[in-house]
């Protein structure tokens, strides 16, 4: 049996590479203890944090998206580490954000959602700030908010909603829709909320204030709201609504009575005697539900929440979209799912399906992937189709009646699939490893295009969602152990030395990839397997720069100086000299000769 692959979370791995995890852990612990933070800019502008921000941004798919100045992560990566660090520090000394590019994307209902895209320079600065603010805020956030938080997902929110309806007998749901939430956040109240959380660095708050008022190209300076599309926006949105979470929670769950009780059972009895009404909140970003026992309680909390949002946060509820739902009689929509209770074995249990909007969107997405194959039945397009189907299955599989939904979709698109692939289909082909893993026991008809099996649209399997484990946390050793295994390929001390000693004249991109490559090669030369020390590492470009090679990860390899000389040696005497020096090493001659050929040199005969 093959050994189980160790768990890895890339964001935590990045923290290890740049030695920032200890700092973030300390911020989290200090926040739990209620400490005030007045010198956060020193951490934000540290070398490690800035380099970590660059690494995090470049891993993001949106890093190639241009802002108003048309620059991308490529231009930032061309700077040396010192140049990048000095640039960020200088910008933050007297910060004035660049104009934000406005983009509008269509919503399922036909309306347009405005997105604000900052310049790549401002995105790096936002990432620097987010990395430091997140552990502080995570320590203060309510445990049952799930949107845009580490390790939490929409499935966790659905699981919590199902748990309350199934196990706890909360059959009345208050569906609340905040009217234009992201566009109506009050800047002054948001800054006060950050201050209350302990973020009391005045220079940082000034920077955040200017970020919120960054001019929008073609529109002007906004008076309120946080732009959707900014790196900090999701975190700031959670800060705004965190106060709502705790207000609802304090109505029952975390209410602190004057009397001290021996245990949770006695406390529960005492709370019942007070006449307090049970209510629980499940929130994903600005989409949230309130669960109650009776309609009268639901009506009271609905009115109270409406008033509280207006008086406290200057936010309005949309009366057309907000309602009270009896789950025994009607469906309630949440995150693309619709929930309803049905009787089963003398109990009421949740029945869940895709919403009609989600159903139509999925069908349209799959049809688009089919049309792409019809126009060009290539392997990449088949793989894109498979990725689309698998992604939809993975998201909606937690619905109890998800097979019914995808069976309908498969029926609706079948004619299109048969017609557009008629000339290209075959009866046999390759079933990929992913096919075997996810659809190995599927017994329906399989179609093959470009010698690859198409993932079956109706091959989805229901998998009940699991509630979020509150023990998981990015900022404690015990919490990380459940989701991440520490890298053990190289000594952490050696990794730290490498990080602290960048190649001064090389680009930030090369220096960042140098760290990743060092770990990937287990701290050894790729050709001779000799241990690499900071002073004897040569970063070799597989395709030389003069031949168009760049500083990207795939084009780099780490070798010792002797091996590097051997790659570029042209004279027989020089080749013999370095072969003798490396006589004790088991050189990978095949790889060495490939590197020599790419460098324009002849092969070396095997020793």
Secondary structure per residue as TSV (DSSP state, phi and psi in degrees):
chain	resnum	aa	ss	phi	psi
A	1	X	-	360.0	132.3
A	2	X	-	-68.6	145.1
A	3	X	-	-66.8	141.3
A	4	X	-	-69.0	131.4
A	5	X	-	-66.6	132.8
A	6	X	-	-64.5	147.7
A	7	X	-	-69.8	147.7
A	8	X	-	-149.8	133.7
A	9	X	-	-117.0	119.4
A	10	X	H	-62.3	-39.0
A	11	X	H	-62.9	-38.1
A	12	X	H	-71.4	-38.4
A	13	X	H	-59.5	-41.0
A	14	X	H	-61.3	-39.7
A	15	X	H	-60.6	-37.6
A	16	X	H	-65.9	-42.1
A	17	X	H	-60.2	-36.8
A	18	X	T	-108.5	13.3
A	19	X	T	56.1	43.8
A	20	X	-	-108.2	-10.4
A	21	X	H	-61.6	-39.5
A	22	X	H	-61.8	-42.2
A	23	X	H	-62.9	-45.8
A	24	X	H	-65.3	-38.6
A	25	X	H	-60.3	-41.4
A	26	X	H	-66.6	-40.1
A	27	X	H	-60.1	-41.7
A	28	X	H	-62.6	-48.0
A	29	X	H	-64.4	-41.5
A	30	X	H	-63.3	-37.3
A	31	X	H	-67.0	-40.5
A	32	X	H	-58.7	-35.1
A	33	X	T	-84.4	2.1
A	34	X	T	79.2	21.5
A	35	X	-	-74.4	154.9
A	36	X	-	-94.5	145.4
A	37	X	B	-116.1	109.3
A	38	X	-	-114.1	-6.4
A	39	X	-	-127.6	43.4
A	40	X	H	-72.9	-25.2
A	41	X	H	-63.2	-28.6
A	42	X	H	-63.9	-38.3
A	43	X	H	-74.6	-42.0
A	44	X	H	-60.1	-39.3
A	45	X	T	-94.2	10.9
A	46	X	S	-69.6	153.2
A	47	X	H	-57.5	-45.5
A	48	X	H	-61.2	-43.5
A	49	X	H	-67.8	-38.6
A	50	X	H	-67.3	-43.9
A	51	X	H	-66.4	-36.2
A	52	X	H	-63.7	-39.8
A	53	X	H	-61.9	-44.0
A	54	X	H	-59.3	-46.8
A	55	X	H	-61.3	-42.8
A	56	X	H	-65.3	-40.6
A	57	X	H	-67.0	-44.7
A	58	X	H	-66.8	-23.6
A	59	X	T	-75.9	-16.3
A	60	X	S	-78.5	137.3
A	61	X	G	-62.4	-29.1
A	62	X	G	-78.7	1.7
A	63	X	G	-66.8	-20.8
A	64	X	G	-90.3	-3.3
A	65	X	-	-76.1	131.2
A	66	X	-	-85.1	144.0
A	67	X	-	-93.5	-157.4
A	68	X	T	-69.0	-21.3
A	69	X	T	-98.8	5.9
A	70	X	-	66.3	10.3
A	71	X	-	-88.6	153.3
A	72	X	-	-128.4	-176.8
A	73	X	H	-63.6	-22.3
A	74	X	H	-61.6	-45.7
A	75	X	H	-64.9	-38.0
A	76	X	H	-69.0	-35.8
A	77	X	H	-69.1	-21.6
A	78	X	T	-74.4	-19.1
A	79	X	S	-69.1	152.0
A	80	X	B	-73.6	159.6
A	81	X	H	-53.6	-42.4
A	82	X	H	-63.1	-41.4
A	83	X	H	-63.9	-42.7
A	84	X	H	-64.2	-45.0
A	85	X	H	-63.4	-45.6
A	86	X	H	-64.1	-36.7
A	87	X	H	-63.3	-48.7
A	88	X	H	-62.7	-45.0
A	89	X	H	-62.8	-41.1
A	90	X	H	-66.7	-40.9
A	91	X	H	-62.2	-39.4
A	92	X	H	-77.2	-17.4
A	93	X	H	-63.9	-39.2
A	94	X	T	-143.4	75.6
A	95	X	-	-74.0	128.6
A	96	X	-	-135.2	111.6
A	97	X	-	-67.5	150.7
A	98	X	-	-72.0	161.4
A	99	X	-	-62.7	145.6
A	100	X	B	-94.7	133.9
A	101	X	E	-79.6	130.7
A	102	X	E	-96.0	126.7
A	103	X	E	-130.9	138.4
A	104	X	E	-114.8	127.4
A	105	X	E	-114.7	146.0
A	106	X	E	-71.2	141.7
A	107	X	-	-95.6	162.2
A	108	X	T	-57.1	-29.2
A	109	X	T	-86.4	6.3
A	110	X	S	96.4	-16.2
A	111	X	-	-77.0	172.6
A	112	X	E	-110.5	138.3
A	113	X	E	-103.9	119.6
A	114	X	E	-77.4	131.8
A	115	X	E	-115.4	140.4
A	116	X	E	-108.2	118.4
A	117	X	E	-107.2	107.1
A	118	X	-	-69.8	165.1
A	119	X	-	-66.8	159.4
A	120	X	H	-62.4	-32.9
A	121	X	H	-62.5	-44.1
A	122	X	H	-71.6	-29.9
A	123	X	H	-65.9	-38.5
A	124	X	H	-64.6	-41.6
A	125	X	H	-64.6	-42.2
A	126	X	H	-61.4	-39.5
A	127	X	H	-65.6	-39.3
A	128	X	H	-56.9	-43.4
A	129	X	H	-71.8	-42.9
A	130	X	H	-59.6	-42.9
A	131	X	H	-58.8	-33.3
A	132	X	H	-86.5	-37.3
A	133	X	H	-74.6	-32.3
A	134	X	H	-58.6	-49.7
A	135	X	H	-62.3	-33.0
A	136	X	H	-65.8	-45.9
A	137	X	H	-70.8	-39.0
A	138	X	H	-58.6	-33.8
A	139	X	T	-67.8	-20.5
A	140	X	T	-108.6	-8.0
A	141	X	S	-76.5	150.9
A	142	X	-	-69.9	144.3
A	143	X	T	-71.4	-19.7
A	144	X	T	-109.0	32.1
A	145	X	B	-104.9	137.0
A	146	X	-	-124.7	-14.9
A	147	X	T	-82.6	132.6
A	148	X	T	57.1	41.8
A	149	X	S	-127.3	150.5
A	150	X	T	-57.2	134.4
A	151	X	T	71.7	-3.3
A	152	X	-	-104.8	151.0
A	153	X	-	-143.0	174.0
A	154	X	H	-62.5	-33.3
A	155	X	H	-62.9	-36.2
A	156	X	H	-65.5	-38.9
A	157	X	H	-65.5	-42.4
A	158	X	H	-63.3	-42.3
A	159	X	H	-60.8	-42.4
A	160	X	H	-64.7	-43.2
A	161	X	H	-62.1	-43.0
A	162	X	H	-64.3	-39.7
A	163	X	H	-60.8	-46.4
A	164	X	H	-63.5	-40.5
A	165	X	H	-73.7	-37.4
A	166	X	H	-78.3	-58.6
A	167	X	T	-86.2	-33.6
A	168	X	S	-102.9	1.4
A	169	X	-	64.1	34.9
A	170	X	-	-96.0	96.2
A	171	X	-	-98.3	-9.3
A	172	X	E	-107.6	126.6
A	173	X	E	-120.8	132.2
A	174	X	E	-97.1	108.1
A	175	X	E	-86.0	117.3
A	176	X	E	-115.0	128.6
A	177	X	E	-120.0	117.8
A	178	X	B	-83.4	127.9
A	179	X	T	-69.4	113.4
A	180	X	T	50.9	54.1
A	181	X	T	-55.2	-57.0
A	182	X	T	-61.9	-27.1
A	183	X	T	-86.6	-7.6
A	184	X	S	-123.1	12.0
A	185	X	-	-65.0	128.9
A	186	X	-	-77.9	119.7
A	187	X	H	-62.4	-44.8
A	188	X	H	-62.1	-43.8
A	189	X	H	-65.6	-38.1
A	190	X	H	-62.0	-45.1
A	191	X	H	-64.2	-36.4
A	192	X	H	-66.2	-37.7
A	193	X	H	-65.2	-39.5
A	194	X	H	-62.5	-40.9
A	195	X	H	-61.0	-42.1
A	196	X	H	-64.1	-33.8
A	197	X	T	-71.8	-6.4
A	198	X	T	105.5	-3.2
A	199	X	B	-83.4	91.9
A	200	X	-	-121.3	27.9
A	201	X	-	-82.7	109.9
A	202	X	H	-64.6	-36.4
A	203	X	H	-64.2	-41.9
A	204	X	H	-64.3	-43.6
A	205	X	H	-63.1	-34.1
A	206	X	H	-65.2	-42.6
A	207	X	H	-61.8	-44.6
A	208	X	H	-63.9	-40.0
A	209	X	H	-60.3	-42.1
A	210	X	H	-70.4	-33.3
A	211	X	H	-62.6	-43.1
A	212	X	H	-64.0	-27.7
A	213	X	T	-103.1	21.5
A	214	X	-	-60.4	130.3
A	215	X	-	-62.6	139.6
A	216	X	B	-99.9	123.6
A	217	X	T	-55.6	124.2
A	218	X	T	84.1	-3.5
A	219	X	T	-122.9	-44.1
A	220	X	B	116.1	-164.6
A	221	X	-	-87.3	123.8
A	222	X	-	-75.0	142.3
A	223	X	S	-89.1	-21.0
A	224	X	S	-154.4	170.8
A	225	X	-	95.0	158.4
A	226	X	-	-119.0	127.6
A	227	X	-	-67.6	125.2
A	228	X	T	-68.1	125.8
A	229	X	T	121.1	-19.9
A	230	X	-	-78.1	149.7
A	231	X	T	-67.0	-35.5
A	232	X	T	-82.1	-19.3
A	233	X	H	-56.2	-47.4
A	234	X	H	-59.7	-41.0
A	235	X	H	-64.6	-44.2
A	236	X	H	-66.1	-35.4
A	237	X	H	-62.7	-40.7
A	238	X	H	-66.7	-34.1
A	239	X	H	-62.3	-42.9
A	240	X	H	-61.0	-48.6
A	241	X	H	-87.3	-6.8
A	242	X	H	-60.3	-35.2
A	243	X	H	-63.7	-38.4
A	244	X	H	-64.0	-44.2
A	245	X	H	-54.0	-49.3
A	246	X	H	-71.9	-31.5
A	247	X	H	-63.7	-45.2
A	248	X	H	-65.2	-44.0
A	249	X	H	-60.4	-37.8
A	250	X	T	-73.5	-7.1
A	251	X	T	-71.1	-25.7
A	252	X	T	-151.4	-61.6
A	253	X	T	-57.5	-47.9
A	254	X	T	-111.7	18.4
A	255	X	-	-59.7	131.7
A	256	X	-	-102.4	100.4
A	257	X	-	-72.6	158.7
A	258	X	S	-67.9	-35.2
A	259	X	S	-79.4	140.5
A	260	X	-	-92.2	130.0
A	261	X	-	-108.5	154.6
A	262	X	S	-67.1	-40.2
A	263	X	S	-152.8	-178.5
A	264	X	H	-64.5	-32.8
A	265	X	H	-65.3	-48.1
A	266	X	H	-63.8	-37.6
A	267	X	H	-63.9	-42.9
A	268	X	H	-60.4	-44.9
A	269	X	H	-62.6	-40.1
A	270	X	H	-64.9	-40.4
A	271	X	H	-66.2	-37.8
A	272	X	H	-62.8	-36.5
A	273	X	H	-68.9	-22.0
A	274	X	H	-74.8	-18.5
A	275	X	T	87.4	5.5
A	276	X	-	-64.0	144.1
A	277	X	-	-96.4	135.2
A	278	X	-	-72.3	132.3
A	279	X	E	-152.0	138.6
A	280	X	E	-130.7	146.9
A	281	X	E	-113.7	140.3
A	282	X	E	-126.3	118.3
A	283	X	E	-126.5	136.6
A	284	X	E	-127.5	104.0
A	285	X	T	57.2	-124.4
A	286	X	T	-94.4	7.2
A	287	X	E	-101.6	116.0
A	288	X	E	-144.4	158.8
A	289	X	E	-129.8	145.1
A	290	X	E	-113.3	124.9
A	291	X	E	-102.3	128.6
A	292	X	E	-132.3	166.2
A	293	X	S	-84.5	-39.4
A	294	X	S	-129.4	162.9
A	295	X	H	-65.0	-39.9
A	296	X	H	-61.6	-41.3
A	297	X	H	-65.1	-39.2
A	298	X	H	-63.9	-41.2
A	299	X	H	-64.7	-40.5
A	300	X	H	-65.1	-45.4
A	301	X	H	-71.5	-29.5
A	302	X	H	-62.9	-49.0
A	303	X	H	-65.0	-42.7
A	304	X	H	-63.8	-41.8
A	305	X	H	-65.4	-41.4
A	306	X	H	-58.7	-46.5
A	307	X	H	-67.2	-42.5
A	308	X	H	-62.4	-45.1
A	309	X	H	-61.0	-39.6
A	310	X	H	-70.7	-47.8
A	311	X	H	-73.7	-37.1
A	312	X	H	-90.5	-41.3
A	313	X	H	-117.2	0.2
A	314	X	-	59.3	37.6
A	315	X	-	-118.0	139.5
A	316	X	-	-103.4	149.5
A	317	X	B	-92.7	139.8
A	318	X	-	-81.0	108.8
A	319	X	T	-64.8	-26.8
A	320	X	T	-71.6	-33.0
A	321	X	T	-100.9	-13.4
A	322	X	-	-95.3	134.7
A	323	X	E	-160.6	167.9
A	324	X	E	-105.0	128.5
A	325	X	E	-120.9	130.6
A	326	X	E	-89.7	109.0
A	327	X	T	-63.7	-17.2
A	328	X	T	-75.2	-18.6
A	329	X	T	-118.3	-31.0
A	330	X	S	-133.2	160.7
A	331	X	-	-82.0	150.5
A	332	X	E	-127.0	124.6
A	333	X	E	-86.7	140.4
A	334	X	E	-157.8	113.1
A	335	X	T	57.9	37.0
A	336	X	T	90.8	-1.3
A	337	X	E	-113.5	153.4
A	338	X	E	-120.5	134.6
A	339	X	E	-116.2	141.3
A	340	X	E	-154.7	150.7
A	341	X	E	-94.3	141.2
A	342	X	E	-134.4	149.9
A	343	X	E	-74.4	138.6
A	344	X	E	-154.6	119.3
A	345	X	T	53.9	42.5
A	346	X	T	78.2	5.7
A	347	X	E	-125.1	167.6
A	348	X	E	-105.0	122.2
A	349	X	E	-124.6	155.3
A	350	X	E	-77.0	130.8
A	351	X	E	-107.0	130.0
A	352	X	E	-132.2	143.8
A	353	X	E	-145.4	174.7
A	354	X	E	-70.8	144.2
A	355	X	-	-70.1	162.6
A	356	X	H	-61.6	-40.3
A	357	X	H	-61.1	-45.5
A	358	X	H	-64.0	-40.2
A	359	X	H	-59.3	-49.6
A	360	X	H	-65.2	-38.4
A	361	X	H	-66.0	-43.0
A	362	X	H	-61.1	-44.7
A	363	X	H	-61.8	-42.8
A	364	X	H	-65.4	-39.6
A	365	X	H	-63.3	-43.4
A	366	X	H	-68.4	-39.6
A	367	X	H	-61.4	-39.0
A	368	X	H	-62.2	-42.4
A	369	X	H	-65.3	-35.8
A	370	X	H	-67.2	-43.5
A	371	X	H	-60.6	-37.0
A	372	X	H	-63.2	-40.5
A	373	X	H	-66.4	-40.9
A	374	X	H	-60.0	-36.7
A	375	X	H	-76.3	-35.7
A	376	X	-	-149.2	94.8
A	377	X	-	-77.8	56.8
A	378	X	-	-92.1	163.4
A	379	X	H	-58.9	-45.0
A	380	X	H	-58.3	-39.0
A	381	X	H	-69.9	-35.4
A	382	X	H	-65.1	-43.2
A	383	X	H	-64.8	-35.6
A	384	X	H	-65.5	-41.3
A	385	X	H	-59.7	-46.9
A	386	X	H	-62.3	-40.8
A	387	X	H	-64.2	-37.7
A	388	X	H	-63.6	-49.6
A	389	X	H	-61.9	-46.1
A	390	X	H	-63.7	-40.5
A	391	X	H	-62.3	-43.0
A	392	X	H	-65.3	-41.5
A	393	X	H	-61.7	-44.8
A	394	X	H	-63.0	-34.0
A	395	X	H	-77.7	-45.5
A	396	X	H	-92.4	0.1
A	397	X	T	-64.6	-16.5
A	398	X	T	-79.3	-8.4
A	399	X	S	-74.3	138.2
A	400	X	T	-68.1	-30.9
A	401	X	T	-111.4	34.0
A	402	X	H	-66.5	-32.1
A	403	X	H	-61.6	-39.2
A	404	X	H	-60.1	-42.5
A	405	X	H	-63.1	-49.7
A	406	X	H	-73.5	-25.3
A	407	X	H	-66.1	-40.1
A	408	X	H	-63.4	-43.1
A	409	X	H	-63.0	-44.5
A	410	X	H	-59.6	-40.2
A	411	X	H	-66.2	-42.8
A	412	X	H	-67.4	-33.4
A	413	X	H	-99.4	-0.7
A	414	X	H	-59.3	-45.6
A	415	X	H	-59.5	-44.5
A	416	X	H	-62.0	-43.6
A	417	X	H	-62.9	-44.4
A	418	X	H	-66.9	-42.5
A	419	X	H	-69.1	-44.8
A	420	X	H	-77.2	-18.2
A	421	X	T	-110.8	8.1
A	422	X	T	-54.8	-46.4
A	423	X	T	-76.3	-14.8
A	424	X	T	-113.5	-8.7
A	425	X	E	-73.7	150.4
A	426	X	E	-134.1	161.9
A	427	X	S	-82.2	-23.5
A	428	X	-	-131.3	164.2
A	429	X	-	173.2	-166.0
A	430	X	B	-93.1	130.5
A	431	X	-	-97.2	111.5
A	432	X	-	-63.7	168.6
A	433	X	H	-60.6	-39.2
A	434	X	H	-64.4	-38.3
A	435	X	H	-61.3	-46.7
A	436	X	H	-62.2	-36.4
A	437	X	H	-70.3	-44.3
A	438	X	H	-98.7	-26.8
A	439	X	H	-131.8	24.3
A	440	X	T	-61.0	-30.4
A	441	X	T	-101.5	16.6
A	442	X	-	-76.1	131.5
A	443	X	-	-110.6	5.3
A	444	X	S	-81.8	-173.9
A	445	X	-	-69.7	132.1
A	446	X	-	-110.6	132.1
A	447	X	-	-103.3	143.3
A	448	X	E	-121.0	129.5
A	449	X	E	-133.5	134.8
A	450	X	T	57.1	35.9
A	451	X	T	64.9	13.8
A	452	X	E	-118.3	142.6
A	453	X	E	-74.5	132.2
A	454	X	-	-79.9	134.8
A	455	X	-	-63.4	132.1
A	456	X	-	-68.9	128.1
A	457	X	T	-64.3	-35.6
A	458	X	T	-97.4	24.2
A	459	X	-	-92.6	12.3
A	460	X	-	-71.6	148.5
A	461	X	-	-124.0	137.8
A	462	X	-	-72.1	134.2
A	463	X	-	-133.9	113.2
A	464	X	-	-57.8	136.1
A	465	X	-	-72.1	146.4
A	466	X	-	-101.5	138.9
A	467	X	-	-65.8	151.0
A	468	X	-	-67.9	132.3
A	469	X	-	-81.2	116.8
A	470	X	T	-69.4	-8.8
A	471	X	T	-76.4	-20.2
A	472	X	-	-76.6	129.6
A	473	X	-	-158.4	135.7
A	474	X	T	-72.0	-15.2
A	475	X	T	-116.1	19.2
A	476	X	S	-134.9	148.7
A	477	X	H	-61.3	-44.1
A	478	X	H	-65.4	-39.9
A	479	X	H	-68.3	-35.1
A	480	X	H	-73.4	-31.0
A	481	X	H	-59.5	-26.5
A	482	X	T	-79.3	-17.7
A	483	X	T	-126.5	-6.1
A	484	X	-	-151.6	137.0
A	485	X	-	-105.9	129.9
A	486	X	-	-59.6	142.2
A	487	X	-	-68.4	135.5
A	488	X	-	-126.3	16.1
A	489	X	S	-70.3	-35.3
A	490	X	S	-135.4	160.9
A	491	X	-	-66.9	127.6
A	492	X	H	-55.1	-32.0
A	493	X	H	-64.9	-41.9
A	494	X	H	-64.6	-38.8
A	495	X	H	-64.6	-40.6
A	496	X	H	-65.5	-41.3
A	497	X	H	-59.4	-40.8
A	498	X	H	-64.6	-42.3
A	499	X	H	-65.4	-38.6
A	500	X	H	-79.9	-9.4
A	501	X	S	-126.3	69.3
A	502	X	-	-71.1	161.3
A	503	X	-	-75.7	112.4
A	504	X	T	-63.4	-36.6
A	505	X	T	-91.8	-5.8
A	506	X	S	-87.6	161.9
A	507	X	B	-71.3	160.6
A	508	X	H	-61.5	-38.4
A	509	X	H	-59.3	-46.5
A	510	X	H	-64.6	-44.4
A	511	X	H	-63.6	-37.8
A	512	X	H	-67.2	-44.7
A	513	X	H	-67.9	-28.4
A	514	X	H	-59.7	-40.1
A	515	X	H	-66.5	-47.6
A	516	X	H	-60.2	-43.2
A	517	X	H	-66.1	-36.5
A	518	X	H	-60.0	-42.2
A	519	X	H	-70.8	-42.9
A	520	X	H	-61.0	-33.9
A	521	X	T	-91.4	10.4
A	522	X	T	56.5	31.7
A	523	X	T	70.5	21.5
A	524	X	B	-124.7	156.7
A	525	X	-	-62.9	137.1
A	526	X	T	-69.0	-21.0
A	527	X	T	-104.0	-46.2
A	528	X	T	-99.3	-13.5
A	529	X	-	64.2	18.9
A	530	X	-	-73.7	146.4
A	531	X	B	-61.5	140.0
A	532	X	-	-101.0	124.3
A	533	X	-	-102.0	160.6
A	534	X	G	-54.3	-37.0
A	535	X	G	-81.1	-11.0
A	536	X	G	-123.0	31.4
A	537	X	-	-100.9	126.6
A	538	X	E	-114.3	125.8
A	539	X	E	-89.6	110.6
A	540	X	E	-100.0	132.5
A	541	X	E	-84.6	119.4
A	542	X	S	-60.6	-53.1
A	543	X	S	-95.0	115.5
A	544	X	-	-56.6	151.5
A	545	X	G	-59.2	-37.7
A	546	X	G	-67.6	-16.8
A	547	X	G	-99.4	10.3
A	548	X	T	99.9	4.3
A	549	X	-	-73.2	145.7
A	550	X	-	-112.2	-170.1
A	551	X	S	-94.9	16.0
A	552	X	S	-70.3	157.5
A	553	X	G	-55.5	-44.5
A	554	X	G	-66.0	-15.8
A	555	X	G	-102.5	9.5
A	556	X	E	-117.6	153.5
A	557	X	E	-151.8	143.3
A	558	X	E	-101.9	129.3
A	559	X	E	-139.1	166.9
A	560	X	-	-78.8	161.8
A	561	X	H	-57.0	-38.8
A	562	X	H	-64.0	-43.7
A	563	X	H	-64.3	-39.5
A	564	X	H	-62.8	-40.0
A	565	X	H	-62.7	-38.9
A	566	X	H	-67.1	-33.9
A	567	X	H	-64.4	-39.5
A	568	X	H	-98.8	-5.8
A	569	X	-	-65.3	138.1
A	570	X	-	-116.0	-27.1
A	571	X	S	-87.8	141.4
A	572	X	H	-58.9	-40.6
A	573	X	H	-62.6	-43.2
A	574	X	H	-65.3	-41.4
A	575	X	H	-61.1	-44.9
A	576	X	H	-63.4	-39.0
A	577	X	H	-59.1	-48.2
A	578	X	H	-78.2	-26.5
A	579	X	H	-65.3	-39.3
A	580	X	H	-65.7	-40.6
A	581	X	H	-63.4	-31.8
A	582	X	T	-101.4	21.4
A	583	X	T	-60.5	-35.0
A	584	X	T	-77.2	-10.2
A	585	X	S	-96.0	148.3
A	586	X	-	-89.6	90.1
A	587	X	-	-71.5	137.9
A	588	X	-	-81.0	88.5
A	589	X	H	-67.4	-33.1
A	590	X	H	-62.3	-48.7
A	591	X	H	-68.1	-39.6
A	592	X	H	-58.7	-45.8
A	593	X	H	-67.0	-34.2
A	594	X	H	-63.5	-42.2
A	595	X	H	-65.1	-39.3
A	596	X	H	-64.9	-42.0
A	597	X	H	-62.3	-43.0
A	598	X	H	-65.5	-28.0
A	599	X	T	-83.4	-2.4
A	600	X	T	89.4	19.5
A	601	X	-	-111.9	162.7
A	602	X	-	-80.7	162.7
A	603	X	-	-70.8	156.8
A	604	X	-	-103.9	132.4
A	605	X	-	-64.2	143.9
A	606	X	-	-61.0	142.1
A	607	X	-	-74.6	360.0
